[in-house]
Amino acid sequence: MAGTSSTTTAAMNLGRGLGYVSYSSPPRTRSILHFHNLSASPTSSSNIGFYATTSRFANYLPRKPGPTQIRAVSGSFGSRLEETVKRTVADNPVVVYSKTWCSYSSEVKSLFKRLGVEPLVIELDEMGAQGPQLQKVLERLTGQHTVPNVFIGGGITLEVVQKL
């Protein structure tokens, strides 16, 4: 597509938190790297959902000012998927979340092949119903809702980022 740009996100485990590098490749221009730091705090809003509890009959009674009871609920399925992503990233030096039909994903996989890097490639469109759910988890972690999502960790982080 003319006038569009591809963005690749590379995430690294930074000890206490998770960080990622956005790699933007606008057409016919130099690539741009941006580093972002993500807090992996267990109280971050992406890990905890909130809902207010109220009685169905409260809609028919006069309202009294007072505190609303709010309870935290964990999205256990989303949390499990998030833990799976974090574990996969921690256990593999390079992970590419991709879709088979995406030209930007193909470009990134070709780049790693030229660099002699063998990433773990996870094709979201071949995962059935779990693919879109996993893509939502990736968006929560990186802020990027498109593929490819590239996570770089382990000992080769600096080598690969420098080669990009």
VMD Tcl script that builds the backbone (N, CA, C; Angstrom):
set m [mol new atoms 492]
animate dup $m
set s [atomselect $m all]
$s set {name element resname resid chain x y z} {
  {N N MET 1 A 0.838 -1.190 0.000}
  {CA C MET 1 A 0.000 0.000 0.000}
  {C C MET 1 A 0.876 1.243 0.000}
  {N N ALA 2 A 0.616 2.141 -0.894}
  {CA C ALA 2 A 1.398 3.365 -0.938}
  {C C ALA 2 A 0.985 4.275 0.197}
  {N N GLY 3 A 1.982 4.877 0.836}
  {CA C GLY 3 A 1.703 5.838 1.897}
  {C C GLY 3 A 1.468 5.224 3.259}
  {N N THR 4 A 1.531 3.899 3.360}
  {CA C THR 4 A 1.354 3.289 4.676}
  {C C THR 4 A 2.707 2.951 5.253}
  {N N SER 5 A 2.743 2.755 6.541}
  {CA C SER 5 A 4.007 2.403 7.184}
  {C C SER 5 A 3.815 1.132 7.974}
  {N N SER 6 A 4.901 0.401 8.137}
  {CA C SER 6 A 4.831 -0.794 8.965}
  {C C SER 6 A 5.460 -0.479 10.299}
  {N N THR 7 A 4.923 -1.065 11.344}
  {CA C THR 7 A 5.490 -0.892 12.670}
  {C C THR 7 A 5.688 -2.263 13.277}
  {N N THR 8 A 6.870 -2.502 13.770}
  {CA C THR 8 A 7.193 -3.740 14.454}
  {C C THR 8 A 7.491 -3.389 15.887}
  {N N THR 9 A 7.001 -4.181 16.815}
  {CA C THR 9 A 7.269 -3.940 18.217}
  {C C THR 9 A 8.129 -5.066 18.753}
  {N N ALA 10 A 9.219 -4.712 19.385}
  {CA C ALA 10 A 10.109 -5.689 20.007}
  {C C ALA 10 A 10.080 -5.451 21.504}
  {N N ALA 11 A 9.768 -6.471 22.267}
  {CA C ALA 11 A 9.680 -6.317 23.720}
  {C C ALA 11 A 10.840 -7.037 24.385}
  {N N MET 12 A 11.311 -6.465 25.491}
  {CA C MET 12 A 12.417 -7.052 26.232}
  {C C MET 12 A 12.064 -7.109 27.701}
  {N N ASN 13 A 12.476 -8.163 28.359}
  {CA C ASN 13 A 12.294 -8.264 29.795}
  {C C ASN 13 A 13.407 -7.451 30.442}
  {N N LEU 14 A 13.050 -6.440 31.206}
  {CA C LEU 14 A 14.023 -5.532 31.801}
  {C C LEU 14 A 14.122 -5.742 33.303}
  {N N GLY 15 A 14.154 -6.967 33.756}
  {CA C GLY 15 A 14.265 -7.233 35.185}
  {C C GLY 15 A 12.922 -7.099 35.861}
  {N N ARG 16 A 12.628 -5.913 36.382}
  {CA C ARG 16 A 11.393 -5.709 37.143}
  {C C ARG 16 A 10.227 -5.349 36.247}
  {N N GLY 17 A 10.471 -4.957 35.019}
  {CA C GLY 17 A 9.380 -4.532 34.158}
  {C C GLY 17 A 9.541 -5.079 32.759}
  {N N LEU 18 A 8.660 -4.681 31.899}
  {CA C LEU 18 A 8.692 -5.100 30.513}
  {C C LEU 18 A 8.838 -3.848 29.677}
  {N N GLY 19 A 9.710 -3.861 28.730}
  {CA C GLY 19 A 9.876 -2.718 27.852}
  {C C GLY 19 A 9.757 -3.181 26.424}
  {N N TYR 20 A 9.536 -2.258 25.523}
  {CA C TYR 20 A 9.502 -2.659 24.134}
  {C C TYR 20 A 10.044 -1.545 23.260}
  {N N VAL 21 A 10.488 -1.946 22.099}
  {CA C VAL 21 A 11.014 -1.015 21.113}
  {C C VAL 21 A 10.058 -1.035 19.939}
  {N N SER 22 A 9.572 0.126 19.526}
  {CA C SER 22 A 8.744 0.211 18.331}
  {C C SER 22 A 9.657 0.480 17.149}
  {N N TYR 23 A 9.504 -0.282 16.114}
  {CA C TYR 23 A 10.315 -0.138 14.921}
  {C C TYR 23 A 9.384 0.272 13.805}
  {N N SER 24 A 9.455 1.537 13.383}
  {CA C SER 24 A 8.579 2.044 12.337}
  {C C SER 24 A 9.348 2.108 11.034}
  {N N SER 25 A 8.728 1.643 9.984}
  {CA C SER 25 A 9.373 1.672 8.685}
  {C C SER 25 A 8.456 2.343 7.676}
  {N N PRO 26 A 8.427 3.697 7.676}
  {CA C PRO 26 A 7.619 4.374 6.677}
  {C C PRO 26 A 8.182 4.093 5.285}
  {N N PRO 27 A 7.361 4.117 4.250}
  {CA C PRO 27 A 7.850 3.827 2.912}
  {C C PRO 27 A 8.919 4.827 2.475}
  {N N ARG 28 A 9.989 4.291 1.902}
  {CA C ARG 28 A 11.068 5.081 1.308}
  {C C ARG 28 A 11.724 6.061 2.272}
  {N N THR 29 A 11.698 5.770 3.561}
  {CA C THR 29 A 12.410 6.602 4.532}
  {C C THR 29 A 13.179 5.694 5.462}
  {N N ARG 30 A 13.990 6.297 6.326}
  {CA C ARG 30 A 14.763 5.508 7.285}
  {C C ARG 30 A 13.845 4.941 8.360}
  {N N SER 31 A 14.265 3.835 8.913}
  {CA C SER 31 A 13.515 3.223 10.014}
  {C C SER 31 A 13.706 4.046 11.278}
  {N N ILE 32 A 12.697 4.027 12.133}
  {CA C ILE 32 A 12.731 4.793 13.375}
  {C C ILE 32 A 12.545 3.824 14.531}
  {N N LEU 33 A 13.412 3.907 15.550}
  {CA C LEU 33 A 13.273 3.080 16.748}
  {C C LEU 33 A 12.848 3.953 17.916}
  {N N HIS 34 A 11.832 3.550 18.630}
  {CA C HIS 34 A 11.379 4.243 19.834}
  {C C HIS 34 A 11.406 3.235 20.968}
  {N N PHE 35 A 11.933 3.620 22.137}
  {CA C PHE 35 A 11.931 2.715 23.290}
  {C C PHE 35 A 10.865 3.166 24.269}
  {N N HIS 36 A 10.069 2.227 24.732}
  {CA C HIS 36 A 9.008 2.496 25.700}
  {C C HIS 36 A 9.209 1.561 26.880}
  {N N ASN 37 A 8.926 2.016 28.079}
  {CA C ASN 37 A 9.044 1.180 29.268}
  {C C ASN 37 A 7.654 0.897 29.809}
  {N N LEU 38 A 7.335 -0.359 29.989}
  {CA C LEU 38 A 6.036 -0.757 30.524}
  {C C LEU 38 A 6.220 -1.236 31.941}
  {N N SER 39 A 5.374 -0.798 32.830}
  {CA C SER 39 A 5.408 -1.301 34.204}
  {C C SER 39 A 4.679 -2.623 34.234}
  {N N ALA 40 A 5.288 -3.604 34.829}
  {CA C ALA 40 A 4.635 -4.907 34.982}
  {C C ALA 40 A 4.011 -5.018 36.367}
  {N N SER 41 A 3.605 -3.905 36.918}
  {CA C SER 41 A 3.018 -3.864 38.249}
  {C C SER 41 A 1.747 -4.694 38.295}
  {N N PRO 42 A 1.563 -5.503 39.348}
  {CA C PRO 42 A 0.358 -6.325 39.426}
  {C C PRO 42 A -0.908 -5.511 39.626}
  {N N THR 43 A -0.785 -4.229 39.953}
  {CA C THR 43 A -1.986 -3.415 40.159}
  {C C THR 43 A -2.292 -2.550 38.951}
  {N N SER 44 A -1.629 -2.792 37.837}
  {CA C SER 44 A -1.903 -1.973 36.663}
  {C C SER 44 A -3.315 -2.254 36.176}
  {N N SER 45 A -3.924 -1.257 35.547}
  {CA C SER 45 A -5.319 -1.379 35.157}
  {C C SER 45 A -5.539 -2.458 34.111}
  {N N SER 46 A -4.493 -2.875 33.384}
  {CA C SER 46 A -4.687 -3.923 32.397}
  {C C SER 46 A -4.857 -5.289 33.052}
  {N N ASN 47 A -4.443 -5.434 34.306}
  {CA C ASN 47 A -4.555 -6.721 34.975}
  {C C ASN 47 A -5.801 -6.831 35.839}
  {N N ILE 48 A -6.428 -5.726 36.174}
  {CA C ILE 48 A -7.561 -5.752 37.090}
  {C C ILE 48 A -8.731 -5.006 36.458}
  {N N GLY 49 A -9.879 -5.637 36.429}
  {CA C GLY 49 A -11.083 -4.968 35.962}
  {C C GLY 49 A -11.935 -4.609 37.166}
  {N N PHE 50 A -12.769 -3.613 37.048}
  {CA C PHE 50 A -13.614 -3.193 38.153}
  {C C PHE 50 A -15.065 -3.174 37.697}
  {N N TYR 51 A -15.945 -3.478 38.620}
  {CA C TYR 51 A -17.351 -3.292 38.335}
  {C C TYR 51 A -18.047 -2.831 39.603}
  {N N ALA 52 A -19.106 -2.079 39.435}
  {CA C ALA 52 A -19.871 -1.584 40.577}
  {C C ALA 52 A -21.034 -2.540 40.814}
  {N N THR 53 A -21.287 -2.833 42.075}
  {CA C THR 53 A -22.411 -3.711 42.383}
  {C C THR 53 A -23.581 -2.857 42.845}
  {N N THR 54 A -24.749 -3.228 42.411}
  {CA C THR 54 A -25.952 -2.510 42.811}
  {C C THR 54 A -27.141 -3.452 42.652}
  {N N SER 55 A -28.198 -3.165 43.329}
  {CA C SER 55 A -29.409 -3.962 43.243}
  {C C SER 55 A -30.220 -3.515 42.037}
  {N N ARG 56 A -30.955 -4.450 41.426}
  {CA C ARG 56 A -31.812 -4.092 40.309}
  {C C ARG 56 A -32.898 -3.111 40.772}
  {N N PHE 57 A -33.301 -3.205 42.048}
  {CA C PHE 57 A -34.353 -2.347 42.564}
  {C C PHE 57 A -33.860 -0.940 42.866}
  {N N ALA 58 A -32.551 -0.740 42.899}
  {CA C ALA 58 A -32.012 0.583 43.208}
  {C C ALA 58 A -32.430 1.608 42.167}
  {N N ASN 59 A -32.740 1.166 40.965}
  {CA C ASN 59 A -33.166 2.100 39.923}
  {C C ASN 59 A -34.515 2.734 40.249}
  {N N TYR 60 A -35.319 2.098 41.093}
  {CA C TYR 60 A -36.648 2.584 41.407}
  {C C TYR 60 A -36.717 3.341 42.727}
  {N N LEU 61 A -35.658 3.331 43.493}
  {CA C LEU 61 A -35.637 4.015 44.782}
  {C C LEU 61 A -34.956 5.368 44.641}
  {N N PRO 62 A -35.286 6.322 45.546}
  {CA C PRO 62 A -34.579 7.601 45.494}
  {C C PRO 62 A -33.097 7.378 45.795}
  {N N ARG 63 A -32.262 8.115 45.093}
  {CA C ARG 63 A -30.815 7.966 45.276}
  {C C ARG 63 A -30.358 8.700 46.517}
  {N N LYS 64 A -29.537 8.037 47.305}
  {CA C LYS 64 A -28.909 8.662 48.458}
  {C C LYS 64 A -27.428 8.787 48.146}
  {N N PRO 65 A -26.841 9.945 48.442}
  {CA C PRO 65 A -25.405 10.043 48.221}
  {C C PRO 65 A -24.677 9.092 49.153}
  {N N GLY 66 A -23.702 8.422 48.644}
  {CA C GLY 66 A -22.925 7.487 49.447}
  {C C GLY 66 A -21.928 6.759 48.573}
  {N N PRO 67 A -21.066 6.017 49.218}
  {CA C PRO 67 A -20.043 5.322 48.440}
  {C C PRO 67 A -20.639 4.176 47.630}
  {N N THR 68 A -20.071 3.942 46.479}
  {CA C THR 68 A -20.451 2.810 45.652}
  {C C THR 68 A -19.450 1.704 45.916}
  {N N GLN 69 A -19.956 0.519 46.110}
  {CA C GLN 69 A -19.062 -0.601 46.364}
  {C C GLN 69 A -18.427 -1.018 45.048}
  {N N ILE 70 A -17.110 -1.091 45.046}
  {CA C ILE 70 A -16.380 -1.510 43.855}
  {C C ILE 70 A -15.504 -2.685 44.239}
  {N N ARG 71 A -15.608 -3.752 43.475}
  {CA C ARG 71 A -14.784 -4.925 43.738}
  {C C ARG 71 A -13.920 -5.196 42.519}
  {N N ALA 72 A -12.696 -5.608 42.777}
  {CA C ALA 72 A -11.791 -5.963 41.685}
  {C C ALA 72 A -12.088 -7.380 41.232}
  {N N VAL 73 A -12.089 -7.562 39.931}
  {CA C VAL 73 A -12.214 -8.899 39.369}
  {C C VAL 73 A -11.055 -9.100 38.416}
  {N N SER 74 A -10.465 -10.246 38.462}
  {CA C SER 74 A -9.379 -10.493 37.524}
  {C C SER 74 A -9.960 -11.180 36.310}
  {N N GLY 75 A -9.501 -10.777 35.156}
  {CA C GLY 75 A -9.879 -11.474 33.942}
  {C C GLY 75 A -9.014 -12.712 33.857}
  {N N SER 76 A -9.434 -13.786 34.520}
  {CA C SER 76 A -8.562 -14.951 34.669}
  {C C SER 76 A -8.123 -15.504 33.324}
  {N N PHE 77 A -9.024 -15.552 32.335}
  {CA C PHE 77 A -8.633 -16.070 31.028}
  {C C PHE 77 A -7.613 -15.144 30.382}
  {N N GLY 78 A -7.891 -13.828 30.394}
  {CA C GLY 78 A -6.946 -12.863 29.844}
  {C C GLY 78 A -5.633 -12.866 30.592}
  {N N SER 79 A -5.706 -13.033 31.915}
  {CA C SER 79 A -4.492 -13.078 32.726}
  {C C SER 79 A -3.664 -14.308 32.394}
  {N N ARG 80 A -4.339 -15.439 32.173}
  {CA C ARG 80 A -3.611 -16.656 31.800}
  {C C ARG 80 A -2.941 -16.487 30.446}
  {N N LEU 81 A -3.651 -15.883 29.498}
  {CA C LEU 81 A -3.045 -15.638 28.188}
  {C C LEU 81 A -1.872 -14.675 28.306}
  {N N GLU 82 A -2.033 -13.639 29.140}
  {CA C GLU 82 A -0.952 -12.677 29.346}
  {C C GLU 82 A 0.271 -13.366 29.945}
  {N N GLU 83 A 0.049 -14.238 30.912}
  {CA C GLU 83 A 1.162 -14.986 31.508}
  {C C GLU 83 A 1.811 -15.907 30.479}
  {N N THR 84 A 0.992 -16.495 29.606}
  {CA C THR 84 A 1.527 -17.351 28.551}
  {C C THR 84 A 2.420 -16.554 27.611}
  {N N VAL 85 A 1.974 -15.354 27.226}
  {CA C VAL 85 A 2.786 -14.497 26.352}
  {C C VAL 85 A 4.090 -14.144 27.045}
  {N N LYS 86 A 4.013 -13.713 28.302}
  {CA C LYS 86 A 5.225 -13.325 29.033}
  {C C LYS 86 A 6.185 -14.501 29.182}
  {N N ARG 87 A 5.645 -15.694 29.452}
  {CA C ARG 87 A 6.488 -16.880 29.588}
  {C C ARG 87 A 7.125 -17.240 28.247}
  {N N THR 88 A 6.346 -17.163 27.167}
  {CA C THR 88 A 6.871 -17.461 25.832}
  {C C THR 88 A 7.998 -16.509 25.475}
  {N N VAL 89 A 7.802 -15.223 25.762}
  {CA C VAL 89 A 8.822 -14.213 25.473}
  {C C VAL 89 A 10.067 -14.451 26.321}
  {N N ALA 90 A 9.876 -14.812 27.584}
  {CA C ALA 90 A 11.018 -15.040 28.474}
  {C C ALA 90 A 11.803 -16.294 28.087}
  {N N ASP 91 A 11.107 -17.305 27.560}
  {CA C ASP 91 A 11.747 -18.582 27.243}
  {C C ASP 91 A 12.385 -18.636 25.858}
  {N N ASN 92 A 12.139 -17.632 25.018}
  {CA C ASN 92 A 12.652 -17.646 23.646}
  {C C ASN 92 A 13.359 -16.338 23.339}
  {N N PRO 93 A 14.510 -16.396 22.666}
  {CA C PRO 93 A 15.256 -15.166 22.381}
  {C C PRO 93 A 14.504 -14.202 21.460}
  {N N VAL 94 A 13.790 -14.727 20.464}
  {CA C VAL 94 A 13.033 -13.883 19.534}
  {C C VAL 94 A 11.696 -14.561 19.262}
  {N N VAL 95 A 10.607 -13.802 19.445}
  {CA C VAL 95 A 9.262 -14.318 19.195}
  {C C VAL 95 A 8.557 -13.350 18.251}
  {N N VAL 96 A 7.936 -13.895 17.200}
  {CA C VAL 96 A 7.179 -13.082 16.247}
  {C C VAL 96 A 5.731 -13.560 16.279}
  {N N TYR 97 A 4.819 -12.672 16.682}
  {CA C TYR 97 A 3.389 -12.936 16.563}
  {C C TYR 97 A 2.986 -12.355 15.224}
  {N N SER 98 A 2.427 -13.189 14.356}
  {CA C SER 98 A 2.282 -12.860 12.951}
  {C C SER 98 A 0.947 -13.364 12.427}
  {N N LYS 99 A 0.631 -13.001 11.194}
  {CA C LYS 99 A -0.481 -13.596 10.451}
  {C C LYS 99 A 0.069 -13.998 9.089}
  {N N THR 100 A -0.344 -15.148 8.602}
  {CA C THR 100 A 0.237 -15.703 7.380}
  {C C THR 100 A 0.033 -14.800 6.171}
  {N N TRP 101 A -1.060 -14.065 6.117}
  {CA C TRP 101 A -1.376 -13.248 4.957}
  {C C TRP 101 A -0.821 -11.827 5.042}
  {N N CYS 102 A -0.206 -11.451 6.152}
  {CA C CYS 102 A 0.248 -10.069 6.369}
  {C C CYS 102 A 1.611 -9.835 5.714}
  {N N SER 103 A 1.674 -8.867 4.813}
  {CA C SER 103 A 2.932 -8.577 4.110}
  {C C SER 103 A 3.993 -8.025 5.056}
  {N N TYR 104 A 3.588 -7.245 6.062}
  {CA C TYR 104 A 4.559 -6.712 7.021}
  {C C TYR 104 A 5.158 -7.843 7.861}
  {N N SER 105 A 4.332 -8.818 8.219}
  {CA C SER 105 A 4.829 -9.979 8.958}
  {C C SER 105 A 5.821 -10.763 8.106}
  {N N SER 106 A 5.504 -10.933 6.837}
  {CA C SER 106 A 6.419 -11.635 5.925}
  {C C SER 106 A 7.741 -10.901 5.809}
  {N N GLU 107 A 7.671 -9.568 5.767}
  {CA C GLU 107 A 8.879 -8.750 5.681}
  {C C GLU 107 A 9.765 -8.945 6.916}
  {N N VAL 108 A 9.160 -8.967 8.092}
  {CA C VAL 108 A 9.922 -9.141 9.334}
  {C C VAL 108 A 10.537 -10.538 9.389}
  {N N LYS 109 A 9.765 -11.557 9.002}
  {CA C LYS 109 A 10.297 -12.924 9.012}
  {C C LYS 109 A 11.460 -13.045 8.026}
  {N N SER 110 A 11.350 -12.397 6.872}
  {CA C SER 110 A 12.449 -12.399 5.895}
  {C C SER 110 A 13.674 -11.679 6.445}
  {N N LEU 111 A 13.453 -10.574 7.160}
  {CA C LEU 111 A 14.555 -9.823 7.761}
  {C C LEU 111 A 15.325 -10.707 8.743}
  {N N PHE 112 A 14.612 -11.395 9.609}
  {CA C PHE 112 A 15.284 -12.267 10.568}
  {C C PHE 112 A 16.025 -13.396 9.858}
  {N N LYS 113 A 15.447 -13.918 8.777}
  {CA C LYS 113 A 16.113 -14.979 8.020}
  {C C LYS 113 A 17.424 -14.462 7.432}
  {N N ARG 114 A 17.401 -13.239 6.861}
  {CA C ARG 114 A 18.625 -12.636 6.309}
  {C C ARG 114 A 19.667 -12.403 7.394}
  {N N LEU 115 A 19.211 -12.088 8.621}
  {CA C LEU 115 A 20.131 -11.845 9.735}
  {C C LEU 115 A 20.629 -13.140 10.370}
  {N N GLY 116 A 20.083 -14.263 9.937}
  {CA C GLY 116 A 20.492 -15.538 10.511}
  {C C GLY 116 A 19.856 -15.827 11.858}
  {N N VAL 117 A 18.737 -15.173 12.148}
  {CA C VAL 117 A 18.026 -15.360 13.414}
  {C C VAL 117 A 16.817 -16.252 13.147}
  {N N GLU 118 A 16.622 -17.255 13.988}
  {CA C GLU 118 A 15.476 -18.150 13.856}
  {C C GLU 118 A 14.482 -17.856 14.974}
  {N N PRO 119 A 13.494 -16.991 14.719}
  {CA C PRO 119 A 12.525 -16.661 15.768}
  {C C PRO 119 A 11.485 -17.765 15.932}
  {N N LEU 120 A 10.841 -17.771 17.095}
  {CA C LEU 120 A 9.650 -18.583 17.286}
  {C C LEU 120 A 8.516 -17.785 16.653}
  {N N VAL 121 A 7.886 -18.324 15.611}
  {CA C VAL 121 A 6.819 -17.619 14.899}
  {C C VAL 121 A 5.487 -18.219 15.318}
  {N N ILE 122 A 4.584 -17.353 15.793}
  {CA C ILE 122 A 3.245 -17.774 16.202}
  {C C ILE 122 A 2.258 -17.095 15.266}
  {N N GLU 123 A 1.597 -17.896 14.429}
  {CA C GLU 123 A 0.652 -17.378 13.440}
  {C C GLU 123 A -0.732 -17.268 14.079}
  {N N LEU 124 A -1.157 -16.051 14.371}
  {CA C LEU 124 A -2.426 -15.824 15.073}
  {C C LEU 124 A -3.630 -16.289 14.261}
  {N N ASP 125 A -3.553 -16.192 12.930}
  {CA C ASP 125 A -4.697 -16.581 12.105}
  {C C ASP 125 A -4.840 -18.100 11.969}
  {N N GLU 126 A -3.893 -18.854 12.493}
  {CA C GLU 126 A -3.980 -20.312 12.464}
  {C C GLU 126 A -4.322 -20.891 13.839}
  {N N MET 127 A -4.706 -20.026 14.784}
  {CA C MET 127 A -4.970 -20.466 16.157}
  {C C MET 127 A -6.453 -20.583 16.477}
  {N N GLY 128 A -7.312 -20.407 15.509}
  {CA C GLY 128 A -8.744 -20.481 15.761}
  {C C GLY 128 A -9.218 -19.313 16.612}
  {N N ALA 129 A -10.125 -19.591 17.542}
  {CA C ALA 129 A -10.728 -18.539 18.372}
  {C C ALA 129 A -9.728 -17.898 19.323}
  {N N GLN 130 A -8.643 -18.594 19.639}
  {CA C GLN 130 A -7.662 -18.044 20.573}
  {C C GLN 130 A -6.812 -16.948 19.926}
  {N N GLY 131 A -6.702 -16.937 18.596}
  {CA C GLY 131 A -5.889 -15.940 17.896}
  {C C GLY 131 A -6.302 -14.502 18.186}
  {N N PRO 132 A -7.585 -14.131 17.976}
  {CA C PRO 132 A -8.010 -12.762 18.275}
  {C C PRO 132 A -7.878 -12.403 19.756}
  {N N GLN 133 A -8.106 -13.384 20.640}
  {CA C GLN 133 A -7.956 -13.120 22.074}
  {C C GLN 133 A -6.498 -12.845 22.410}
  {N N LEU 134 A -5.612 -13.596 21.813}
  {CA C LEU 134 A -4.186 -13.396 22.028}
  {C C LEU 134 A -3.740 -12.046 21.476}
  {N N GLN 135 A -4.324 -11.636 20.348}
  {CA C GLN 135 A -3.986 -10.335 19.776}
  {C C GLN 135 A -4.435 -9.198 20.700}
  {N N LYS 136 A -5.560 -9.358 21.391}
  {CA C LYS 136 A -6.005 -8.348 22.359}
  {C C LYS 136 A -5.053 -8.268 23.545}
  {N N VAL 137 A -4.545 -9.412 23.992}
  {CA C VAL 137 A -3.563 -9.427 25.081}
  {C C VAL 137 A -2.290 -8.714 24.635}
  {N N LEU 138 A -1.850 -8.981 23.415}
  {CA C LEU 138 A -0.659 -8.312 22.884}
  {C C LEU 138 A -0.868 -6.803 22.815}
  {N N GLU 139 A -2.074 -6.376 22.433}
  {CA C GLU 139 A -2.367 -4.942 22.388}
  {C C GLU 139 A -2.292 -4.328 23.784}
  {N N ARG 140 A -2.810 -5.045 24.795}
  {CA C ARG 140 A -2.721 -4.538 26.168}
  {C C ARG 140 A -1.272 -4.394 26.609}
  {N N LEU 141 A -0.423 -5.330 26.215}
  {CA C LEU 141 A 0.973 -5.314 26.640}
  {C C LEU 141 A 1.809 -4.271 25.905}
  {N N THR 142 A 1.544 -4.091 24.607}
  {CA C THR 142 A 2.418 -3.245 23.787}
  {C C THR 142 A 1.772 -1.955 23.305}
  {N N GLY 143 A 0.447 -1.880 23.325}
  {CA C GLY 143 A -0.236 -0.714 22.777}
  {C C GLY 143 A -0.396 -0.796 21.267}
  {N N GLN 144 A 0.037 -1.868 20.662}
  {CA C GLN 144 A -0.038 -2.044 19.208}
  {C C GLN 144 A -1.099 -3.078 18.887}
  {N N HIS 145 A -2.065 -2.722 18.027}
  {CA C HIS 145 A -3.150 -3.655 17.730}
  {C C HIS 145 A -2.960 -4.409 16.418}
  {N N THR 146 A -1.858 -4.173 15.730}
  {CA C THR 146 A -1.606 -4.847 14.464}
  {C C THR 146 A -0.432 -5.809 14.596}
  {N N VAL 147 A -0.287 -6.678 13.610}
  {CA C VAL 147 A 0.876 -7.556 13.539}
  {C C VAL 147 A 1.819 -6.996 12.481}
  {N N PRO 148 A 3.068 -7.326 12.543}
  {CA C PRO 148 A 3.692 -8.269 13.446}
  {C C PRO 148 A 4.010 -7.641 14.793}
  {N N ASN 149 A 4.001 -8.457 15.818}
  {CA C ASN 149 A 4.489 -8.098 17.147}
  {C C ASN 149 A 5.749 -8.917 17.355}
  {N N VAL 150 A 6.877 -8.245 17.504}
  {CA C VAL 150 A 8.165 -8.918 17.626}
  {C C VAL 150 A 8.711 -8.667 19.019}
  {N N PHE 151 A 9.031 -9.735 19.727}
  {CA C PHE 151 A 9.607 -9.637 21.057}
  {C C PHE 151 A 11.032 -10.158 20.994}
  {N N ILE 152 A 11.961 -9.348 21.475}
  {CA C ILE 152 A 13.369 -9.715 21.469}
  {C C ILE 152 A 13.852 -9.730 22.909}
  {N N GLY 153 A 14.441 -10.810 23.332}
  {CA C GLY 153 A 14.937 -10.914 24.699}
  {C C GLY 153 A 16.156 -11.805 24.748}
  {N N GLY 154 A 16.610 -12.101 25.936}
  {CA C GLY 154 A 17.770 -12.965 26.082}
  {C C GLY 154 A 19.055 -12.249 25.727}
  {N N GLY 155 A 20.069 -13.014 25.356}
  {CA C GLY 155 A 21.390 -12.452 25.121}
  {C C GLY 155 A 21.571 -11.738 23.805}
  {N N ILE 156 A 20.653 -11.913 22.845}
  {CA C ILE 156 A 20.880 -11.313 21.537}
  {C C ILE 156 A 20.142 -10.001 21.340}
  {N N THR 157 A 19.517 -9.479 22.385}
  {CA C THR 157 A 18.713 -8.265 22.259}
  {C C THR 157 A 19.472 -7.143 21.579}
  {N N LEU 158 A 20.636 -6.793 22.099}
  {CA C LEU 158 A 21.372 -5.661 21.551}
  {C C LEU 158 A 21.848 -5.937 20.136}
  {N N GLU 159 A 22.271 -7.163 19.845}
  {CA C GLU 159 A 22.726 -7.491 18.502}
  {C C GLU 159 A 21.627 -7.264 17.474}
  {N N VAL 160 A 20.435 -7.788 17.729}
  {CA C VAL 160 A 19.347 -7.681 16.769}
  {C C VAL 160 A 18.890 -6.244 16.619}
  {N N VAL 161 A 18.739 -5.509 17.728}
  {CA C VAL 161 A 18.301 -4.117 17.656}
  {C C VAL 161 A 19.322 -3.283 16.894}
  {N N GLN 162 A 20.619 -3.530 17.098}
  {CA C GLN 162 A 21.643 -2.784 16.377}
  {C C GLN 162 A 21.591 -3.090 14.887}
  {N N LYS 163 A 21.271 -4.316 14.509}
  {CA C LYS 163 A 21.198 -4.685 13.095}
  {C C LYS 163 A 19.979 -4.093 12.413}
  {N N LEU 164 A 18.910 -3.829 13.181}
  {CA C LEU 164 A 17.714 -3.239 12.588}
  {C C LEU 164 A 18.035 -1.838 12.152}
}
mol reanalyze $m
mol bondsrecalc $m
mol representation Tube
mol addrep $m
